[in-house]
Amino acid sequence: MPELPDLQVFSKNLVKTFVGKTLKTVSVRNKKKLKVSVSKLKRSLEGQKLLDIRRVGKELHFEFSGGEILGLHLMLRGKLVKFEVENNAKYTIVELLFADDTGLAMTDFQGQANATLNPEPRDAPDAMSREMNLAFLKDQLSKSKAIVKNVLLDQHIIRGIGNAYADEILWDARISPFSVSNKIPEFGVKALLRSIKRVLQKAEKSILKNHPNIISGEVRDFMLVHNPKTESSPTGAPIQVKSAGSRKTYYTREQKLFK
């Protein structure tokens, strides 16, 4: 699943290609996840100029001149595909065709990626927002008995962090992913906050540098611990892997366990 740094790069590259163009048609090929009628979606968006594309949590928001927003969530396997004149991509969920005959399709062979007209605002702060500060993080951790990795992954608490980056952040902070959240002392909370910002910013810069035009997929080859091709951390500790269902957690014994 694309996470915050991937989506941040996607949004920047999509802005360069599509912002300022007028949407000619929006077509829905798979409306299973669509919560409004296709006719309403078309009335709301067609003929409008695309003003901006922003990442919001794990979604991309396309903002149009009429005040409407189209939210795209790629889920686990969704992809974005650019096309000209005609979209031939398989497993298309929704496609946008602009007045100059350039277009963008969202595909997903699992059919889980979804489009939303005017997504509801959420209370949880974005991981890179000003609201995601020490006071907020201390408050959220202090009232939770869940393991800290689960708190980082909960999009109702913090938006944008997924499985891979949670592992990278916790290793950077030297906190075990299995630590009980309300047992983490203040110095640990401060380290965690620094690592959230540092790891996500560094990842975005790395993706932009090495994959400057990317609008789909997920880049993981630079990761320090959440990487099946790496056996030890940069400081030499063996990387351990623990599975819970389909999710894998990568960590080392360098990380302090608070319990």
C-alpha positions in Angstrom: 0.0 0.0 0.0 1.4 3.5 -0.9 2.0 5.4 2.3 2.5 9.0 3.2 5.8 9.7 1.4 4.7 7.9 -1.7 1.4 9.7 -1.9 3.2 13.0 -1.2 5.4 12.5 -4.3 2.4 11.3 -6.4 0.5 14.5 -5.6 3.4 16.7 -6.6 3.9 14.9 -9.9 0.1 14.9 -10.7 0.0 18.6 -10.0 2.6 19.2 -12.7 0.6 17.2 -15.2 -3.0 18.0 -14.6 -3.6 21.1 -12.5 -5.1 24.0 -14.5 -6.9 21.7 -16.9 -10.6 21.4 -17.3 -12.2 18.0 -16.7 -14.1 16.9 -19.8 -15.5 13.6 -18.5 -15.4 11.4 -15.4 -16.3 7.8 -16.0 -16.9 5.1 -13.4 -16.2 1.5 -14.6 -16.6 -0.1 -11.2 -19.1 1.6 -8.9 -19.1 -1.0 -6.2 -17.4 1.4 -3.7 -18.9 4.7 -5.0 -21.2 6.3 -2.4 -22.9 8.7 -4.8 -24.7 8.2 -8.1 -22.6 8.3 -11.2 -24.9 11.1 -12.5 -24.2 13.2 -9.5 -20.5 12.7 -9.8 -20.6 13.8 -13.4 -22.8 16.8 -12.7 -20.5 17.9 -9.9 -17.1 17.6 -11.7 -17.5 17.7 -15.4 -16.6 21.1 -16.9 -14.8 22.2 -13.8 -11.1 23.3 -13.7 -8.8 21.3 -11.5 -7.2 23.7 -9.0 -5.1 21.5 -6.8 -4.2 17.9 -5.9 -3.3 17.4 -2.2 -2.4 14.4 -0.1 -4.7 14.1 2.9 -3.8 11.2 5.1 -3.7 8.2 2.8 -5.9 9.8 0.2 -5.4 12.1 -2.8 -7.9 15.0 -3.0 -8.6 16.6 -6.3 -10.0 20.1 -5.8 -12.1 21.6 -8.6 -13.2 25.2 -9.3 -16.8 24.5 -8.5 -15.8 23.8 -4.9 -16.1 20.0 -5.2 -13.4 17.5 -4.1 -12.8 14.1 -5.5 -11.0 11.8 -3.1 -9.1 8.8 -4.3 -8.0 6.1 -2.0 -5.7 3.5 -3.6 -6.1 1.0 -0.7 -3.7 -2.0 -0.9 -3.2 -2.6 -4.6 -4.6 0.5 -6.4 -2.6 2.3 -9.1 -2.7 5.5 -11.0 -2.2 5.4 -14.7 -1.8 8.4 -17.1 -3.3 8.1 -20.6 -4.0 10.1 -23.7 -7.3 10.1 -25.5 -8.3 6.6 -24.5 -7.8 4.6 -21.4 -6.8 1.0 -22.0 -5.8 0.1 -18.5 -7.3 -3.1 -17.0 -9.3 -3.1 -13.8 -10.1 0.6 -14.0 -12.3 1.9 -11.1 -12.6 5.5 -12.3 -11.1 7.6 -15.1 -10.7 11.4 -15.6 -10.4 12.8 -19.1 -9.4 16.4 -19.5 -10.2 18.9 -22.3 -6.7 18.4 -23.8 -7.3 14.6 -24.1 -4.9 13.7 -21.3 -6.3 11.5 -18.6 -5.8 9.7 -15.4 -7.2 6.3 -14.4 -7.3 4.6 -11.0 -7.1 0.9 -11.3 -7.2 -2.0 -8.8 -7.4 -5.7 -9.7 -8.8 -6.4 -6.3 -11.5 -3.7 -6.8 -10.9 -2.1 -3.4 -9.6 1.3 -4.5 -12.3 3.9 -4.2 -13.4 7.3 -5.2 -15.4 9.7 -2.9 -17.1 12.9 -3.7 -16.4 15.5 -1.0 -14.8 13.2 1.6 -15.9 13.9 5.2 -13.2 15.8 7.1 -11.6 13.8 9.9 -10.5 14.9 13.4 -7.3 12.9 13.4 -4.3 15.0 12.5 -2.0 14.2 9.6 1.4 12.8 10.7 3.1 15.8 9.1 0.8 18.5 10.3 1.4 21.1 13.1 -1.3 19.5 15.1 0.8 16.4 15.3 2.9 17.8 18.1 4.3 16.6 21.5 1.2 17.5 23.5 -1.0 15.6 21.1 1.2 12.5 21.0 1.7 12.4 24.7 -2.0 12.6 25.3 -2.8 9.8 22.8 -0.2 7.5 24.1 -0.9 8.1 27.8 -4.5 7.0 27.5 -3.8 3.8 25.4 -2.8 0.3 26.6 -2.3 -0.8 23.0 1.1 -1.5 21.6 2.7 1.6 20.2 2.8 0.3 16.6 -1.0 -0.2 16.6 -1.4 3.4 17.7 0.8 4.7 14.9 -1.3 2.6 12.4 -4.7 3.8 13.6 -5.9 6.3 11.1 -8.5 7.5 13.7 -5.5 8.7 15.8 -2.8 9.7 13.3 -3.3 9.9 9.6 -0.9 8.7 6.9 1.4 6.2 8.6 1.3 2.6 7.3 3.0 -0.7 8.3 6.4 -0.2 6.7 6.9 3.3 7.9 5.7 2.5 11.4 8.6 0.0 11.6 11.1 2.5 10.2 9.9 5.2 12.6 10.1 3.0 15.7 13.6 1.7 14.8 14.7 5.3 14.3 13.3 6.2 17.7 14.8 3.0 19.2 11.4 2.0 20.7 10.1 -1.5 20.4 7.0 -1.8 18.3 5.6 -4.0 21.1 5.9 -1.4 23.8 2.7 -0.5 25.7 1.8 3.0 24.7 1.1 4.4 28.1 4.4 3.0 29.5 6.6 5.0 27.2 8.2 7.9 29.2 8.4 11.4 28.0 11.9 11.1 26.6 10.6 8.2 24.5 7.6 10.2 23.3 9.9 13.1 22.2 12.1 10.7 20.3 9.1 9.1 18.6 7.8 12.5 17.5 11.2 13.5 16.1 11.4 10.2 14.3 8.0 10.5 12.7 8.8 13.8 11.1 12.4 12.9 10.2 11.7 9.4 8.7 8.8 10.6 6.6 10.6 13.8 5.3 13.7 11.8 4.5 11.7 9.2 2.6 9.9 11.7 0.5 13.2 13.3 -0.5 14.6 9.9 -1.4 11.7 9.0 -3.5 11.7 12.3 -5.4 15.4 12.0 -6.0 15.4 8.4 -7.3 11.9 8.2 -8.8 11.2 11.8 -9.9 8.2 11.1 -12.1 6.5 8.3 -10.1 2.7 8.4 -9.7 2.0 4.8 -8.6 3.5 1.9 -6.6 5.5 2.0 -3.5 9.2 2.5 -3.1 10.8 0.5 -0.2 14.4 -0.3 -1.4 16.0 2.4 0.8 14.3 1.2 4.0 16.7 0.4 6.9 14.8 -2.4 8.7 11.5 -3.0 7.0 13.3 -4.7 4.1 13.2 -8.4 3.4 16.5 -8.1 1.5 18.3 -6.7 4.6 19.5 -9.0 7.4 20.8 -6.4 9.8 20.3 -2.8 10.8 22.8 -0.1 9.8 24.3 -0.5 13.3 24.7 -4.2 12.9 21.9 -5.7 14.9 20.1 -8.7 13.3 16.6 -7.8 12.0 13.8 -9.9 13.4 10.4 -10.4 11.8 7.2 -11.2 13.5 4.0 -11.9 11.6 0.4 -11.2 12.7 -2.0 -12.2 9.9 -0.8 -10.7 6.7 1.2 -8.0 8.5 4.9 -8.3 9.2 6.8 -6.3 11.8 10.5 -5.8 11.3 12.5 -4.8 14.4 15.8 -5.3 16.3 16.8 -5.8 19.9 18.3 -2.3 19.8 14.8 -1.0 20.4 13.7 -0.5 24.0 10.7 -2.4 25.2 8.5 -0.4 27.6 5.9 -2.6 29.4 
